[in-house]
Amino acid sequence: MTLTNSRAASYLILDEYLSFLDKSGEKETQSHSVLEVGVQEALDEVKWDEVAFKQRGGLYDWAKDATANADACGGGMNEDLVW
């Protein structure tokens, strides 16, 4: 496996049908939709490098306070964009 394919295997990509796309090989493959078979079975249908996913920071803490990183882009929040 080349570096590029190894990196591709560290991403979880969903298409518009909620199917996982496997871009780690020469030919892109698609799992069944998670709506049809569930997440675990769909994941089992594609190559996915969970260790590389975690090493590149793929896990996101959805529970963290959204305002904690309000100035993550360096300029703070643009008041014109606040609803």
PyMOL Python script that loads the backbone (N, CA, C, O; Angstrom):
from pymol import cmd

cmd.read_pdbstr("""\
ATOM      1  N   MET A   1       0.846  -1.177   0.000  1.00  0.00           N
ATOM      2  CA  MET A   1       0.000   0.000   0.000  1.00  0.00           C
ATOM      3  C   MET A   1       0.887   1.234   0.000  1.00  0.00           C
ATOM      4  O   MET A   1       1.816   1.340   0.800  1.00  0.00           O
ATOM      5  N   THR A   2       0.602   2.148  -0.882  1.00  0.00           N
ATOM      6  CA  THR A   2       1.395   3.371  -0.960  1.00  0.00           C
ATOM      7  C   THR A   2       0.977   4.339   0.138  1.00  0.00           C
ATOM      8  O   THR A   2      -0.052   4.155   0.787  1.00  0.00           O
ATOM      9  N   LEU A   3       1.786   5.370   0.334  1.00  0.00           N
ATOM     10  CA  LEU A   3       1.471   6.386   1.336  1.00  0.00           C
ATOM     11  C   LEU A   3       0.124   7.017   1.048  1.00  0.00           C
ATOM     12  O   LEU A   3      -0.674   7.221   1.963  1.00  0.00           O
ATOM     13  N   THR A   4      -0.138   7.325  -0.203  1.00  0.00           N
ATOM     14  CA  THR A   4      -1.400   7.954  -0.566  1.00  0.00           C
ATOM     15  C   THR A   4      -2.568   7.045  -0.227  1.00  0.00           C
ATOM     16  O   THR A   4      -3.556   7.507   0.344  1.00  0.00           O
ATOM     17  N   ASN A   5      -2.481   5.768  -0.564  1.00  0.00           N
ATOM     18  CA  ASN A   5      -3.550   4.833  -0.250  1.00  0.00           C
ATOM     19  C   ASN A   5      -3.684   4.635   1.244  1.00  0.00           C
ATOM     20  O   ASN A   5      -4.792   4.460   1.752  1.00  0.00           O
ATOM     21  N   SER A   6      -2.558   4.661   1.960  1.00  0.00           N
ATOM     22  CA  SER A   6      -2.589   4.528   3.409  1.00  0.00           C
ATOM     23  C   SER A   6      -3.311   5.722   4.019  1.00  0.00           C
ATOM     24  O   SER A   6      -4.123   5.561   4.930  1.00  0.00           O
ATOM     25  N   ARG A   7      -3.022   6.902   3.526  1.00  0.00           N
ATOM     26  CA  ARG A   7      -3.686   8.108   4.026  1.00  0.00           C
ATOM     27  C   ARG A   7      -5.173   8.057   3.693  1.00  0.00           C
ATOM     28  O   ARG A   7      -6.005   8.420   4.525  1.00  0.00           O
ATOM     29  N   ALA A   8      -5.512   7.615   2.499  1.00  0.00           N
ATOM     30  CA  ALA A   8      -6.917   7.529   2.105  1.00  0.00           C
ATOM     31  C   ALA A   8      -7.677   6.580   3.027  1.00  0.00           C
ATOM     32  O   ALA A   8      -8.852   6.811   3.313  1.00  0.00           O
ATOM     33  N   ALA A   9      -7.031   5.527   3.491  1.00  0.00           N
ATOM     34  CA  ALA A   9      -7.681   4.558   4.369  1.00  0.00           C
ATOM     35  C   ALA A   9      -7.918   5.115   5.765  1.00  0.00           C
ATOM     36  O   ALA A   9      -8.617   4.495   6.566  1.00  0.00           O
ATOM     37  N   SER A  10      -7.343   6.282   6.072  1.00  0.00           N
ATOM     38  CA  SER A  10      -7.543   6.870   7.401  1.00  0.00           C
ATOM     39  C   SER A  10      -8.751   7.809   7.427  1.00  0.00           C
ATOM     40  O   SER A  10      -9.043   8.407   8.462  1.00  0.00           O
ATOM     41  N   TYR A  11      -9.447   7.943   6.311  1.00  0.00           N
ATOM     42  CA  TYR A  11     -10.627   8.806   6.239  1.00  0.00           C
ATOM     43  C   TYR A  11     -11.884   7.960   6.106  1.00  0.00           C
ATOM     44  O   TYR A  11     -11.879   6.917   5.452  1.00  0.00           O
ATOM     45  N   LEU A  12     -12.963   8.422   6.734  1.00  0.00           N
ATOM     46  CA  LEU A  12     -14.280   7.820   6.536  1.00  0.00           C
ATOM     47  C   LEU A  12     -15.080   8.795   5.684  1.00  0.00           C
ATOM     48  O   LEU A  12     -15.389   9.908   6.111  1.00  0.00           O
ATOM     49  N   ILE A  13     -15.408   8.363   4.483  1.00  0.00           N
ATOM     50  CA  ILE A  13     -16.111   9.222   3.538  1.00  0.00           C
ATOM     51  C   ILE A  13     -17.496   8.639   3.304  1.00  0.00           C
ATOM     52  O   ILE A  13     -17.638   7.466   2.959  1.00  0.00           O
ATOM     53  N   LEU A  14     -18.522   9.473   3.496  1.00  0.00           N
ATOM     54  CA  LEU A  14     -19.899   9.075   3.224  1.00  0.00           C
ATOM     55  C   LEU A  14     -20.381   9.789   1.963  1.00  0.00           C
ATOM     56  O   LEU A  14     -20.103  10.972   1.767  1.00  0.00           O
ATOM     57  N   ASP A  15     -21.101   9.065   1.114  1.00  0.00           N
ATOM     58  CA  ASP A  15     -21.679   9.709  -0.058  1.00  0.00           C
ATOM     59  C   ASP A  15     -23.120  10.137   0.241  1.00  0.00           C
ATOM     60  O   ASP A  15     -23.584  10.044   1.378  1.00  0.00           O
ATOM     61  N   GLU A  16     -23.804  10.598  -0.777  1.00  0.00           N
ATOM     62  CA  GLU A  16     -25.163  11.107  -0.586  1.00  0.00           C
ATOM     63  C   GLU A  16     -26.169  10.027  -0.223  1.00  0.00           C
ATOM     64  O   GLU A  16     -27.285  10.341   0.192  1.00  0.00           O
ATOM     65  N   TYR A  17     -25.792   8.747  -0.371  1.00  0.00           N
ATOM     66  CA  TYR A  17     -26.668   7.638  -0.003  1.00  0.00           C
ATOM     67  C   TYR A  17     -26.336   7.091   1.393  1.00  0.00           C
ATOM     68  O   TYR A  17     -26.891   6.078   1.819  1.00  0.00           O
ATOM     69  N   LEU A  18     -25.429   7.770   2.091  1.00  0.00           N
ATOM     70  CA  LEU A  18     -24.907   7.334   3.393  1.00  0.00           C
ATOM     71  C   LEU A  18     -24.221   5.981   3.288  1.00  0.00           C
ATOM     72  O   LEU A  18     -24.354   5.120   4.157  1.00  0.00           O
ATOM     73  N   SER A  19     -23.483   5.823   2.197  1.00  0.00           N
ATOM     74  CA  SER A  19     -22.627   4.657   1.993  1.00  0.00           C
ATOM     75  C   SER A  19     -21.187   5.109   2.183  1.00  0.00           C
ATOM     76  O   SER A  19     -20.820   6.214   1.785  1.00  0.00           O
ATOM     77  N   PHE A  20     -20.372   4.255   2.791  1.00  0.00           N
ATOM     78  CA  PHE A  20     -18.959   4.572   2.942  1.00  0.00           C
ATOM     79  C   PHE A  20     -18.253   4.327   1.620  1.00  0.00           C
ATOM     80  O   PHE A  20     -18.538   3.351   0.926  1.00  0.00           O
ATOM     81  N   LEU A  21     -17.327   5.220   1.272  1.00  0.00           N
ATOM     82  CA  LEU A  21     -16.525   5.063   0.066  1.00  0.00           C
ATOM     83  C   LEU A  21     -15.123   4.638   0.466  1.00  0.00           C
ATOM     84  O   LEU A  21     -14.515   5.231   1.358  1.00  0.00           O
ATOM     85  N   ASP A  22     -14.620   3.624  -0.187  1.00  0.00           N
ATOM     86  CA  ASP A  22     -13.278   3.112   0.072  1.00  0.00           C
ATOM     87  C   ASP A  22     -12.398   3.522  -1.101  1.00  0.00           C
ATOM     88  O   ASP A  22     -12.533   2.995  -2.206  1.00  0.00           O
ATOM     89  N   LYS A  23     -11.496   4.466  -0.852  1.00  0.00           N
ATOM     90  CA  LYS A  23     -10.600   4.956  -1.898  1.00  0.00           C
ATOM     91  C   LYS A  23      -9.173   4.473  -1.665  1.00  0.00           C
ATOM     92  O   LYS A  23      -8.229   5.053  -2.201  1.00  0.00           O
ATOM     93  N   SER A  24      -9.005   3.424  -0.875  1.00  0.00           N
ATOM     94  CA  SER A  24      -7.661   2.966  -0.529  1.00  0.00           C
ATOM     95  C   SER A  24      -7.027   2.111  -1.620  1.00  0.00           C
ATOM     96  O   SER A  24      -5.804   1.976  -1.655  1.00  0.00           O
ATOM     97  N   GLY A  25      -7.814   1.542  -2.493  1.00  0.00           N
ATOM     98  CA  GLY A  25      -7.280   0.691  -3.545  1.00  0.00           C
ATOM     99  C   GLY A  25      -7.245   1.398  -4.885  1.00  0.00           C
ATOM    100  O   GLY A  25      -7.449   2.609  -4.971  1.00  0.00           O
ATOM    101  N   GLU A  26      -6.987   0.631  -5.925  1.00  0.00           N
ATOM    102  CA  GLU A  26      -6.950   1.207  -7.262  1.00  0.00           C
ATOM    103  C   GLU A  26      -8.341   1.598  -7.735  1.00  0.00           C
ATOM    104  O   GLU A  26      -8.505   2.555  -8.492  1.00  0.00           O
ATOM    105  N   LYS A  27      -9.344   0.846  -7.279  1.00  0.00           N
ATOM    106  CA  LYS A  27     -10.718   1.101  -7.693  1.00  0.00           C
ATOM    107  C   LYS A  27     -11.540   1.496  -6.459  1.00  0.00           C
ATOM    108  O   LYS A  27     -11.488   0.819  -5.432  1.00  0.00           O
ATOM    109  N   GLU A  28     -12.292   2.588  -6.565  1.00  0.00           N
ATOM    110  CA  GLU A  28     -13.150   3.019  -5.464  1.00  0.00           C
ATOM    111  C   GLU A  28     -14.284   2.029  -5.279  1.00  0.00           C
ATOM    112  O   GLU A  28     -14.919   1.617  -6.250  1.00  0.00           O
ATOM    113  N   THR A  29     -14.543   1.644  -4.030  1.00  0.00           N
ATOM    114  CA  THR A  29     -15.664   0.758  -3.738  1.00  0.00           C
ATOM    115  C   THR A  29     -16.619   1.468  -2.796  1.00  0.00           C
ATOM    116  O   THR A  29     -16.258   2.436  -2.127  1.00  0.00           O
ATOM    117  N   GLN A  30     -17.851   0.965  -2.757  1.00  0.00           N
ATOM    118  CA  GLN A  30     -18.905   1.586  -1.969  1.00  0.00           C
ATOM    119  C   GLN A  30     -19.583   0.520  -1.116  1.00  0.00           C
ATOM    120  O   GLN A  30     -19.877  -0.577  -1.590  1.00  0.00           O
ATOM    121  N   SER A  31     -19.827   0.859   0.151  1.00  0.00           N
ATOM    122  CA  SER A  31     -20.543  -0.057   1.032  1.00  0.00           C
ATOM    123  C   SER A  31     -22.043   0.068   0.788  1.00  0.00           C
ATOM    124  O   SER A  31     -22.493   0.947   0.053  1.00  0.00           O
ATOM    125  N   HIS A  32     -22.803  -0.816   1.411  1.00  0.00           N
ATOM    126  CA  HIS A  32     -24.243  -0.626   1.456  1.00  0.00           C
ATOM    127  C   HIS A  32     -24.517   0.610   2.309  1.00  0.00           C
ATOM    128  O   HIS A  32     -23.659   1.033   3.083  1.00  0.00           O
ATOM    129  N   SER A  33     -25.692   1.181   2.173  1.00  0.00           N
ATOM    130  CA  SER A  33     -26.057   2.357   2.957  1.00  0.00           C
ATOM    131  C   SER A  33     -26.180   1.987   4.434  1.00  0.00           C
ATOM    132  O   SER A  33     -26.678   0.913   4.774  1.00  0.00           O
ATOM    133  N   VAL A  34     -25.725   2.880   5.300  1.00  0.00           N
ATOM    134  CA  VAL A  34     -25.865   2.642   6.741  1.00  0.00           C
ATOM    135  C   VAL A  34     -27.346   2.590   7.124  1.00  0.00           C
ATOM    136  O   VAL A  34     -27.690   2.009   8.154  1.00  0.00           O
ATOM    137  N   LEU A  35     -28.218   3.180   6.324  1.00  0.00           N
ATOM    138  CA  LEU A  35     -29.652   3.122   6.591  1.00  0.00           C
ATOM    139  C   LEU A  35     -30.207   1.726   6.341  1.00  0.00           C
ATOM    140  O   LEU A  35     -31.220   1.344   6.927  1.00  0.00           O
ATOM    141  N   GLU A  36     -29.547   0.965   5.473  1.00  0.00           N
ATOM    142  CA  GLU A  36     -30.000  -0.390   5.143  1.00  0.00           C
ATOM    143  C   GLU A  36     -29.400  -1.444   6.059  1.00  0.00           C
ATOM    144  O   GLU A  36     -30.096  -2.363   6.492  1.00  0.00           O
ATOM    145  N   VAL A  37     -28.099  -1.315   6.361  1.00  0.00           N
ATOM    146  CA  VAL A  37     -27.403  -2.400   7.059  1.00  0.00           C
ATOM    147  C   VAL A  37     -26.811  -1.990   8.408  1.00  0.00           C
ATOM    148  O   VAL A  37     -26.317  -2.844   9.144  1.00  0.00           O
ATOM    149  N   GLY A  38     -26.851  -0.718   8.738  1.00  0.00           N
ATOM    150  CA  GLY A  38     -26.252  -0.238   9.981  1.00  0.00           C
ATOM    151  C   GLY A  38     -24.799   0.164   9.768  1.00  0.00           C
ATOM    152  O   GLY A  38     -24.161  -0.226   8.790  1.00  0.00           O
ATOM    153  N   VAL A  39     -24.298   0.949  10.706  1.00  0.00           N
ATOM    154  CA  VAL A  39     -22.953   1.503  10.580  1.00  0.00           C
ATOM    155  C   VAL A  39     -21.884   0.422  10.612  1.00  0.00           C
ATOM    156  O   VAL A  39     -20.991   0.411   9.765  1.00  0.00           O
ATOM    157  N   GLN A  40     -21.964  -0.487  11.578  1.00  0.00           N
ATOM    158  CA  GLN A  40     -20.895  -1.481  11.723  1.00  0.00           C
ATOM    159  C   GLN A  40     -20.772  -2.376  10.493  1.00  0.00           C
ATOM    160  O   GLN A  40     -19.665  -2.633  10.018  1.00  0.00           O
ATOM    161  N   GLU A  41     -21.900  -2.848   9.980  1.00  0.00           N
ATOM    162  CA  GLU A  41     -21.840  -3.712   8.792  1.00  0.00           C
ATOM    163  C   GLU A  41     -21.304  -2.938   7.584  1.00  0.00           C
ATOM    164  O   GLU A  41     -20.511  -3.470   6.807  1.00  0.00           O
ATOM    165  N   ALA A  42     -21.734  -1.685   7.427  1.00  0.00           N
ATOM    166  CA  ALA A  42     -21.235  -0.863   6.318  1.00  0.00           C
ATOM    167  C   ALA A  42     -19.729  -0.642   6.460  1.00  0.00           C
ATOM    168  O   ALA A  42     -18.998  -0.709   5.472  1.00  0.00           O
ATOM    169  N   LEU A  43     -19.259  -0.378   7.684  1.00  0.00           N
ATOM    170  CA  LEU A  43     -17.817  -0.202   7.913  1.00  0.00           C
ATOM    171  C   LEU A  43     -17.041  -1.474   7.588  1.00  0.00           C
ATOM    172  O   LEU A  43     -15.929  -1.416   7.065  1.00  0.00           O
ATOM    173  N   ASP A  44     -17.631  -2.612   7.899  1.00  0.00           N
ATOM    174  CA  ASP A  44     -16.965  -3.890   7.617  1.00  0.00           C
ATOM    175  C   ASP A  44     -16.786  -4.136   6.120  1.00  0.00           C
ATOM    176  O   ASP A  44     -15.980  -4.978   5.726  1.00  0.00           O
ATOM    177  N   GLU A  45     -17.525  -3.413   5.289  1.00  0.00           N
ATOM    178  CA  GLU A  45     -17.455  -3.597   3.840  1.00  0.00           C
ATOM    179  C   GLU A  45     -16.353  -2.782   3.175  1.00  0.00           C
ATOM    180  O   GLU A  45     -16.082  -2.969   1.989  1.00  0.00           O
ATOM    181  N   VAL A  46     -15.713  -1.880   3.917  1.00  0.00           N
ATOM    182  CA  VAL A  46     -14.652  -1.049   3.354  1.00  0.00           C
ATOM    183  C   VAL A  46     -13.379  -1.197   4.176  1.00  0.00           C
ATOM    184  O   VAL A  46     -13.410  -1.590   5.343  1.00  0.00           O
ATOM    185  N   LYS A  47     -12.254  -0.870   3.534  1.00  0.00           N
ATOM    186  CA  LYS A  47     -10.987  -0.845   4.259  1.00  0.00           C
ATOM    187  C   LYS A  47     -10.889   0.491   4.974  1.00  0.00           C
ATOM    188  O   LYS A  47     -11.058   1.549   4.367  1.00  0.00           O
ATOM    189  N   TRP A  48     -10.615   0.431   6.270  1.00  0.00           N
ATOM    190  CA  TRP A  48     -10.525   1.648   7.068  1.00  0.00           C
ATOM    191  C   TRP A  48      -9.468   1.423   8.121  1.00  0.00           C
ATOM    192  O   TRP A  48      -9.525   0.446   8.869  1.00  0.00           O
ATOM    193  N   ASP A  49      -8.500   2.323   8.186  1.00  0.00           N
ATOM    194  CA  ASP A  49      -7.394   2.215   9.136  1.00  0.00           C
ATOM    195  C   ASP A  49      -7.717   3.065  10.361  1.00  0.00           C
ATOM    196  O   ASP A  49      -7.434   4.262  10.391  1.00  0.00           O
ATOM    197  N   GLU A  50      -8.311   2.432  11.371  1.00  0.00           N
ATOM    198  CA  GLU A  50      -8.752   3.150  12.569  1.00  0.00           C
ATOM    199  C   GLU A  50      -7.578   3.767  13.324  1.00  0.00           C
ATOM    200  O   GLU A  50      -7.707   4.863  13.870  1.00  0.00           O
ATOM    201  N   VAL A  51      -6.441   3.084  13.362  1.00  0.00           N
ATOM    202  CA  VAL A  51      -5.260   3.605  14.057  1.00  0.00           C
ATOM    203  C   VAL A  51      -4.789   4.893  13.381  1.00  0.00           C
ATOM    204  O   VAL A  51      -4.542   5.893  14.055  1.00  0.00           O
ATOM    205  N   ALA A  52      -4.663   4.872  12.046  1.00  0.00           N
ATOM    206  CA  ALA A  52      -4.236   6.075  11.306  1.00  0.00           C
ATOM    207  C   ALA A  52      -5.265   7.187  11.441  1.00  0.00           C
ATOM    208  O   ALA A  52      -4.903   8.361  11.507  1.00  0.00           O
ATOM    209  N   PHE A  53      -6.543   6.830  11.483  1.00  0.00           N
ATOM    210  CA  PHE A  53      -7.621   7.798  11.670  1.00  0.00           C
ATOM    211  C   PHE A  53      -7.422   8.555  12.984  1.00  0.00           C
ATOM    212  O   PHE A  53      -7.513   9.782  13.019  1.00  0.00           O
ATOM    213  N   LYS A  54      -7.155   7.826  14.048  1.00  0.00           N
ATOM    214  CA  LYS A  54      -6.956   8.448  15.359  1.00  0.00           C
ATOM    215  C   LYS A  54      -5.650   9.234  15.411  1.00  0.00           C
ATOM    216  O   LYS A  54      -5.596  10.301  16.021  1.00  0.00           O
ATOM    217  N   GLN A  55      -4.593   8.716  14.774  1.00  0.00           N
ATOM    218  CA  GLN A  55      -3.293   9.401  14.786  1.00  0.00           C
ATOM    219  C   GLN A  55      -3.339  10.750  14.083  1.00  0.00           C
ATOM    220  O   GLN A  55      -2.630  11.674  14.484  1.00  0.00           O
ATOM    221  N   ARG A  56      -4.146  10.883  13.057  1.00  0.00           N
ATOM    222  CA  ARG A  56      -4.222  12.155  12.336  1.00  0.00           C
ATOM    223  C   ARG A  56      -5.276  13.080  12.936  1.00  0.00           C
ATOM    224  O   ARG A  56      -5.577  14.131  12.370  1.00  0.00           O
ATOM    225  N   GLY A  57      -5.840  12.688  14.088  1.00  0.00           N
ATOM    226  CA  GLY A  57      -6.793  13.545  14.780  1.00  0.00           C
ATOM    227  C   GLY A  57      -8.201  13.463  14.235  1.00  0.00           C
ATOM    228  O   GLY A  57      -8.942  14.444  14.284  1.00  0.00           O
ATOM    229  N   GLY A  58      -8.581  12.309  13.717  1.00  0.00           N
ATOM    230  CA  GLY A  58      -9.901  12.136  13.116  1.00  0.00           C
ATOM    231  C   GLY A  58     -11.056  12.163  14.099  1.00  0.00           C
ATOM    232  O   GLY A  58     -12.197  12.399  13.700  1.00  0.00           O
ATOM    233  N   LEU A  59     -10.784  11.925  15.379  1.00  0.00           N
ATOM    234  CA  LEU A  59     -11.861  11.962  16.373  1.00  0.00           C
ATOM    235  C   LEU A  59     -12.182  13.405  16.722  1.00  0.00           C
ATOM    236  O   LEU A  59     -11.282  14.220  16.924  1.00  0.00           O
ATOM    237  N   TYR A  60     -13.448  13.709  16.791  1.00  0.00           N
ATOM    238  CA  TYR A  60     -13.877  15.059  17.130  1.00  0.00           C
ATOM    239  C   TYR A  60     -14.759  15.002  18.358  1.00  0.00           C
ATOM    240  O   TYR A  60     -15.662  14.168  18.437  1.00  0.00           O
ATOM    241  N   ASP A  61     -14.511  15.874  19.315  1.00  0.00           N
ATOM    242  CA  ASP A  61     -15.298  15.926  20.537  1.00  0.00           C
ATOM    243  C   ASP A  61     -16.537  16.774  20.281  1.00  0.00           C
ATOM    244  O   ASP A  61     -16.495  17.999  20.403  1.00  0.00           O
ATOM    245  N   TRP A  62     -17.643  16.119  19.923  1.00  0.00           N
ATOM    246  CA  TRP A  62     -18.881  16.826  19.596  1.00  0.00           C
ATOM    247  C   TRP A  62     -19.503  17.469  20.829  1.00  0.00           C
ATOM    248  O   TRP A  62     -20.386  18.316  20.697  1.00  0.00           O
ATOM    249  N   ALA A  63     -19.063  17.086  22.021  1.00  0.00           N
ATOM    250  CA  ALA A  63     -19.655  17.598  23.253  1.00  0.00           C
ATOM    251  C   ALA A  63     -19.007  18.892  23.713  1.00  0.00           C
ATOM    252  O   ALA A  63     -19.519  19.537  24.628  1.00  0.00           O
ATOM    253  N   LYS A  64     -17.889  19.292  23.105  1.00  0.00           N
ATOM    254  CA  LYS A  64     -17.203  20.480  23.589  1.00  0.00           C
ATOM    255  C   LYS A  64     -18.005  21.743  23.279  1.00  0.00           C
ATOM    256  O   LYS A  64     -18.805  21.769  22.344  1.00  0.00           O
ATOM    257  N   ASP A  65     -17.784  22.769  24.060  1.00  0.00           N
ATOM    258  CA  ASP A  65     -18.472  24.035  23.933  1.00  0.00           C
ATOM    259  C   ASP A  65     -18.118  24.683  22.595  1.00  0.00           C
ATOM    260  O   ASP A  65     -16.941  24.879  22.294  1.00  0.00           O
ATOM    261  N   ALA A  66     -19.106  25.006  21.812  1.00  0.00           N
ATOM    262  CA  ALA A  66     -18.889  25.588  20.485  1.00  0.00           C
ATOM    263  C   ALA A  66     -18.228  26.953  20.566  1.00  0.00           C
ATOM    264  O   ALA A  66     -17.557  27.365  19.620  1.00  0.00           O
ATOM    265  N   THR A  67     -18.399  27.658  21.663  1.00  0.00           N
ATOM    266  CA  THR A  67     -17.804  28.982  21.782  1.00  0.00           C
ATOM    267  C   THR A  67     -16.361  28.921  22.262  1.00  0.00           C
ATOM    268  O   THR A  67     -15.669  29.940  22.264  1.00  0.00           O
ATOM    269  N   ALA A  68     -15.898  27.747  22.667  1.00  0.00           N
ATOM    270  CA  ALA A  68     -14.532  27.624  23.181  1.00  0.00           C
ATOM    271  C   ALA A  68     -13.498  27.992  22.130  1.00  0.00           C
ATOM    272  O   ALA A  68     -12.442  28.526  22.471  1.00  0.00           O
ATOM    273  N   ASN A  69     -13.776  27.719  20.860  1.00  0.00           N
ATOM    274  CA  ASN A  69     -12.839  28.025  19.776  1.00  0.00           C
ATOM    275  C   ASN A  69     -13.390  29.118  18.879  1.00  0.00           C
ATOM    276  O   ASN A  69     -13.171  29.088  17.668  1.00  0.00           O
ATOM    277  N   ALA A  70     -14.090  30.070  19.442  1.00  0.00           N
ATOM    278  CA  ALA A  70     -14.728  31.106  18.633  1.00  0.00           C
ATOM    279  C   ALA A  70     -13.730  31.878  17.792  1.00  0.00           C
ATOM    280  O   ALA A  70     -14.080  32.360  16.714  1.00  0.00           O
ATOM    281  N   ASP A  71     -12.493  32.007  18.259  1.00  0.00           N
ATOM    282  CA  ASP A  71     -11.507  32.752  17.482  1.00  0.00           C
ATOM    283  C   ASP A  71     -10.459  31.835  16.863  1.00  0.00           C
ATOM    284  O   ASP A  71      -9.314  32.242  16.667  1.00  0.00           O
ATOM    285  N   ALA A  72     -10.844  30.600  16.554  1.00  0.00           N
ATOM    286  CA  ALA A  72      -9.911  29.624  16.008  1.00  0.00           C
ATOM    287  C   ALA A  72      -9.314  30.063  14.682  1.00  0.00           C
ATOM    288  O   ALA A  72      -8.212  29.644  14.327  1.00  0.00           O
ATOM    289  N   CYS A  73     -10.029  30.898  13.951  1.00  0.00           N
ATOM    290  CA  CYS A  73      -9.514  31.388  12.668  1.00  0.00           C
ATOM    291  C   CYS A  73      -8.700  32.656  12.827  1.00  0.00           C
ATOM    292  O   CYS A  73      -8.245  33.228  11.837  1.00  0.00           O
ATOM    293  N   GLY A  74      -8.512  33.098  14.047  1.00  0.00           N
ATOM    294  CA  GLY A  74      -7.651  34.224  14.305  1.00  0.00           C
ATOM    295  C   GLY A  74      -8.333  35.575  14.384  1.00  0.00           C
ATOM    296  O   GLY A  74      -7.729  36.536  14.860  1.00  0.00           O
ATOM    297  N   GLY A  75      -9.577  35.675  13.929  1.00  0.00           N
ATOM    298  CA  GLY A  75     -10.209  36.983  13.902  1.00  0.00           C
ATOM    299  C   GLY A  75     -11.398  37.120  14.829  1.00  0.00           C
ATOM    300  O   GLY A  75     -12.039  38.171  14.858  1.00  0.00           O
ATOM    301  N   GLY A  76     -11.703  36.089  15.582  1.00  0.00           N
ATOM    302  CA  GLY A  76     -12.882  36.147  16.426  1.00  0.00           C
ATOM    303  C   GLY A  76     -14.143  35.954  15.609  1.00  0.00           C
ATOM    304  O   GLY A  76     -14.078  35.717  14.403  1.00  0.00           O
ATOM    305  N   MET A  77     -15.280  36.053  16.256  1.00  0.00           N
ATOM    306  CA  MET A  77     -16.547  35.869  15.569  1.00  0.00           C
ATOM    307  C   MET A  77     -16.943  37.123  14.819  1.00  0.00           C
ATOM    308  O   MET A  77     -16.826  38.233  15.339  1.00  0.00           O
ATOM    309  N   ASN A  78     -17.407  36.944  13.605  1.00  0.00           N
ATOM    310  CA  ASN A  78     -17.913  38.056  12.806  1.00  0.00           C
ATOM    311  C   ASN A  78     -19.370  38.266  13.193  1.00  0.00           C
ATOM    312  O   ASN A  78     -20.214  37.416  12.908  1.00  0.00           O
ATOM    313  N   GLU A  79     -19.676  39.390  13.839  1.00  0.00           N
ATOM    314  CA  GLU A  79     -21.023  39.667  14.327  1.00  0.00           C
ATOM    315  C   GLU A  79     -22.053  39.703  13.193  1.00  0.00           C
ATOM    316  O   GLU A  79     -23.234  39.455  13.433  1.00  0.00           O
ATOM    317  N   ASP A  80     -21.633  40.001  11.984  1.00  0.00           N
ATOM    318  CA  ASP A  80     -22.568  40.016  10.839  1.00  0.00           C
ATOM    319  C   ASP A  80     -23.063  38.623  10.504  1.00  0.00           C
ATOM    320  O   ASP A  80     -24.097  38.480   9.851  1.00  0.00           O
ATOM    321  N   LEU A  81     -22.352  37.596  10.932  1.00  0.00           N
ATOM    322  CA  LEU A  81     -22.728  36.222  10.622  1.00  0.00           C
ATOM    323  C   LEU A  81     -23.515  35.560  11.722  1.00  0.00           C
ATOM    324  O   LEU A  81     -23.963  34.426  11.550  1.00  0.00           O
ATOM    325  N   VAL A  82     -23.704  36.226  12.857  1.00  0.00           N
ATOM    326  CA  VAL A  82     -24.447  35.652  13.966  1.00  0.00           C
ATOM    327  C   VAL A  82     -25.932  35.808  13.674  1.00  0.00           C
ATOM    328  O   VAL A  82     -26.373  36.895  13.301  1.00  0.00           O
ATOM    329  N   TRP A  83     -26.701  34.757  13.834  1.00  0.00           N
ATOM    330  CA  TRP A  83     -28.134  34.777  13.540  1.00  0.00           C
ATOM    331  C   TRP A  83     -28.889  35.226  14.734  1.00  0.00           C
ATOM    332  O   TRP A  83     -30.117  35.311  14.692  1.00  0.00           O
TER     333      TRP A  83
END
""", "prot")
cmd.dss("prot")
cmd.show_as("cartoon", "prot")
cmd.util.cbc("prot")
cmd.orient("prot")
